Amino acid sequence: MLEKIGNVELDYTYYPGEDLYSDGPIEEVLLEIAKNYREEELNQVIAERKDWSVLYHFSHVRQNILEWLPIGKEEHVLEIGSGCGAITGALARKAKDVTCIELSKMRSTINAYRNRDHDNIRILVGNFQDIEKNLEQTFDYITLIGVFEYSEGYIGTKEPYTEMIRRISAHLKPGGKLVIAIENRLGLKYWAGCTEDHVGTYFEGIEGYPNTTGVKTFSRKELKDIIESAGNFETKFYYPYPDYKFPMAIYSDEYLPKKGELRDNFCNFDRERMQLFDEPRVYDTLVDSGLFPEFSNSFLVLAERKE
């Protein structure tokens, strides 16, 4: 079954008939906002509502993570886990077309209303495994923004994260790129007193997730090893600051931060945190020691498929 909201096409061929996850009543609020406000009005809505979920799903700062990528007007993009469309519109403005995969019908509806003026967005609603094995198109870019860490829940194999890379890379054109944004489990904010983003407990990631199943983030070395074990890729790391959710700067190995630059360490808006030390001073120590890449709060990884 197909539905159109504005210019956006939603395909329910693989939809199981009910949403298997939800953030609850706040999603109705998000849908109301997406229906009644245009993109240029969202910052005012965020200021008025003073709600973490509204900020998280509708802030234009979210788009900074991919706004700078050289995606061309003849290129095709697959966005896995498109959610409420935080970055879908940014991709649609750059690419020839954007194909989204999203399990939640409600979130897909919010995405469609938010981006209804774009005529190059198609949302495939349903389970990733069902949709992926029936994808026939290949893509220039495939994005996993805040998604890769859940691969254990998508892929029921012994090495789910490696297998996730293998499966999605089969849908890349030669020279195509995977784009992965994910928290660093050794990110400085976790040492400084922020709770782990996904499970909300202190030090869970840096202790190796002793009490967690279904979701994991990785250190720089761990993530690099997973990608290399999945196939022949040329991998490049970037370092969003303060993190990939609200990036105000994106550093690279060619342009790392200088001492004194890392002063805006706003993280964990939605919950309390401890303040165990002076983060800017510790960042200065890490910068001087050449260790910033290992303790960056998040990673943005571009993995180019090689023949």
C-alpha positions in Angstrom: 0.0 0.0 0.0 1.2 3.5 -0.9 0.4 6.8 0.7 1.4 10.4 -0.2 1.8 13.2 2.2 2.5 16.3 0.2 5.1 15.2 -2.2 6.5 12.4 0.0 5.7 8.8 -0.8 5.3 6.2 2.0 5.4 2.5 1.1 3.8 0.2 3.6 4.6 -3.1 1.8 6.6 -4.4 4.7 4.9 -2.6 7.5 3.9 -5.2 10.2 0.6 -3.5 11.0 1.6 -1.9 14.3 4.5 0.2 15.5 6.9 -2.0 17.5 8.4 0.9 19.4 7.3 4.4 20.4 8.3 7.3 22.7 4.7 7.5 23.8 2.4 10.6 23.8 5.2 13.0 22.8 5.0 11.6 19.3 1.5 13.0 18.9 2.9 16.4 19.9 5.7 16.0 17.3 3.1 15.1 14.6 1.1 18.2 15.5 4.1 20.4 15.1 5.2 18.8 11.8 1.7 19.3 10.4 1.2 22.9 11.5 4.7 24.5 11.3 7.1 25.0 8.5 10.9 24.4 8.7 11.7 28.1 9.2 9.3 28.3 12.2 10.7 25.4 14.1 13.3 27.3 16.1 10.5 29.5 17.5 8.5 26.4 18.4 11.5 24.9 20.2 12.0 28.1 22.2 8.3 28.1 23.2 7.8 24.4 24.0 11.0 24.0 26.1 10.9 20.3 25.7 13.9 18.0 25.1 12.0 15.8 22.5 11.0 18.8 20.5 14.5 20.1 20.5 16.0 16.8 19.6 13.8 16.0 16.7 13.3 19.5 15.2 16.6 21.4 15.8 18.3 22.5 12.5 21.6 21.9 14.3 21.0 18.2 13.9 21.6 18.6 10.1 25.1 19.9 10.6 26.4 16.3 10.8 25.8 15.8 7.0 25.3 19.3 5.6 28.9 19.6 4.6 29.2 16.3 2.7 29.7 16.7 -1.1 26.5 14.8 -2.1 25.7 15.7 -5.7 22.4 16.2 -7.5 22.9 13.0 -9.5 23.5 10.8 -6.4 21.2 8.4 -4.7 21.1 8.2 -0.9 19.7 5.5 1.4 18.9 6.7 5.0 18.5 3.8 7.4 16.6 4.7 10.5 15.2 8.0 9.3 13.0 8.6 12.4 11.1 11.9 12.4 13.2 13.3 9.6 15.9 15.3 11.5 18.3 15.0 8.6 16.1 13.7 5.8 15.4 17.2 4.5 19.1 18.1 4.4 19.8 15.0 2.3 16.9 15.7 0.0 18.2 19.2 -0.7 21.6 17.8 -1.8 20.8 14.5 -3.5 18.9 13.3 -6.6 16.7 11.2 -4.3 16.5 9.8 -0.8 15.2 6.4 0.1 14.4 6.1 3.9 13.9 2.9 5.9 12.0 3.3 9.1 10.2 0.8 11.3 7.7 3.3 12.9 4.7 4.4 10.9 4.2 7.3 13.3 7.7 8.6 12.9 7.5 8.1 9.1 4.4 10.2 9.1 6.1 13.0 11.1 9.0 12.9 8.6 6.7 13.1 5.7 4.8 16.1 7.0 8.0 17.9 7.9 9.5 17.3 4.5 6.3 17.4 2.4 7.6 20.0 0.0 10.4 17.7 -1.3 9.5 15.5 -4.3 12.5 13.2 -4.1 11.8 11.4 -0.8 10.5 7.8 -0.5 9.9 6.2 2.9 9.9 2.4 3.2 8.0 1.6 6.4 8.8 -1.7 8.1 11.4 -4.0 9.5 15.0 -3.4 8.2 15.6 -7.1 7.6 12.5 -7.5 5.4 13.2 -4.4 3.4 16.9 -4.8 3.0 16.8 -8.2 1.4 14.3 -6.9 -1.2 16.2 -3.7 -2.1 17.3 -3.8 -5.7 18.7 -0.3 -6.1 22.3 0.6 -5.3 23.3 3.9 -3.7 26.1 6.4 -3.6 25.7 7.1 0.1 24.1 5.0 2.9 23.7 6.7 6.2 23.4 5.2 9.7 23.0 8.2 12.0 22.5 7.0 15.6 21.5 3.6 14.2 24.6 1.3 14.0 24.7 0.8 17.7 21.4 -1.1 17.5 22.6 -3.7 15.0 22.6 -6.4 17.6 18.8 -6.0 17.7 18.5 -6.0 13.9 20.9 -8.8 13.0 20.6 -12.1 14.9 24.1 -13.4 14.1 27.2 -14.0 16.2 28.9 -10.9 14.9 25.9 -8.5 14.3 27.9 -5.3 13.8 30.2 -6.8 11.2 27.3 -8.4 9.5 25.4 -5.2 9.4 28.2 -3.5 7.5 28.4 -6.5 5.1 24.7 -6.4 4.4 24.3 -2.7 3.8 27.6 -2.4 1.8 26.1 -4.8 -0.7 23.8 -2.0 -1.7 26.6 0.5 -2.3 27.8 1.4 -5.8 31.5 0.9 -6.4 33.1 3.9 -4.7 30.0 4.5 -2.6 30.3 5.5 1.0 28.8 4.4 4.3 28.2 7.3 6.7 28.1 6.3 10.4 27.5 8.6 13.3 27.8 7.1 16.7 28.8 7.9 20.3 32.4 6.9 21.4 32.0 4.6 24.4 35.2 6.2 25.7 34.0 9.8 25.1 35.3 12.3 27.6 31.8 13.3 28.7 31.3 9.8 30.2 34.4 10.0 32.3 33.3 13.5 33.4 29.9 12.4 34.7 27.4 12.1 31.9 25.3 8.9 31.8 25.6 6.5 28.9 23.2 7.9 26.2 21.3 4.8 25.5 20.8 3.1 28.9 21.0 6.2 31.2 23.5 4.7 33.7 26.9 6.0 34.8 30.1 4.5 33.3 28.2 1.6 31.6 30.1 2.1 28.3 33.5 2.7 29.7 33.1 -0.4 31.9 32.4 -2.5 28.8 28.5 -2.7 29.0 28.4 -5.4 31.7 24.6 -4.9 32.2 23.5 -4.1 28.7 22.3 -6.1 25.7 20.9 -5.0 22.4 22.9 -1.7 22.0 26.6 -0.9 22.1 28.9 1.9 21.1 32.6 1.5 20.4 36.0 3.1 20.8 37.8 4.4 17.7 39.9 1.2 17.4 36.9 -1.1 17.9 34.9 0.7 15.3 37.7 0.7 12.8 38.3 -3.0 13.4 34.6 -3.8 12.8 34.6 -2.0 9.5 37.8 -3.5 8.3 36.6 -7.0 9.2 33.4 -6.5 7.1 35.1 -5.8 3.7 37.5 -3.7 1.7 36.9 -0.1 2.8 38.9 3.1 3.0 37.9 4.5 6.3 38.1 8.1 7.5 37.2 9.3 10.9 35.8 12.7 11.8 35.1 14.1 15.3 31.8 16.1 15.8 32.0 18.4 18.8 30.4 18.4 21.3 28.8 15.3 19.8 27.1 14.1 16.6 23.6 15.0 17.8 24.2 18.8 18.0 27.5 19.3 16.2 28.9 22.8 16.3 32.2 21.8 14.8 33.5 18.7 13.0 37.2 18.0 13.3 39.3 15.6 11.3 42.8 14.0 11.6 44.0 16.7 9.3 42.4 19.5 11.4 42.3 18.7 15.1 41.2 21.2 17.8 43.7 23.6 19.3 44.2 24.2 22.9 41.4 26.4 24.3 38.8 25.6 21.5 36.8 23.0 23.4 34.7 25.1 25.8 31.1 24.3 25.0 30.5 20.9 26.5 26.7 20.9 26.7 25.6 17.2 26.7 22.8 15.1 28.3 20.1 17.8 28.0 17.5 15.3 29.0 18.8 14.0 32.3 20.9 14.9 35.3 24.7 14.4 35.3 27.6 14.7 37.6 30.5 17.1 37.1 33.6 15.2 38.2 36.2 17.5 36.7 36.8 20.6 34.6 36.2 19.3 31.1 37.8 22.2 29.1 41.0 21.8 31.1 41.0 18.0 30.5 40.4 18.6 26.8 43.4 20.9 26.7 45.5 18.1 28.3 44.2 15.7 25.7 44.9 18.1 22.8 48.4 18.7 24.1 49.0 14.9 24.3 47.5 14.1 20.9 44.7 12.1 22.4 41.7 14.0 21.4 40.6 11.5 18.7 40.5 8.7 21.3 38.3 10.7 23.7 36.0 12.5 21.2 32.4 12.2 22.4 31.2 11.0 19.0 32.5 9.7 15.7 31.5 10.4 12.2 32.9 7.7 9.9 33.0 7.7 6.1 33.8 4.2 4.8 34.3 4.1 1.0 33.7 0.7 -0.7 36.7 -0.4 -2.7 36.8 -3.0 -5.4 
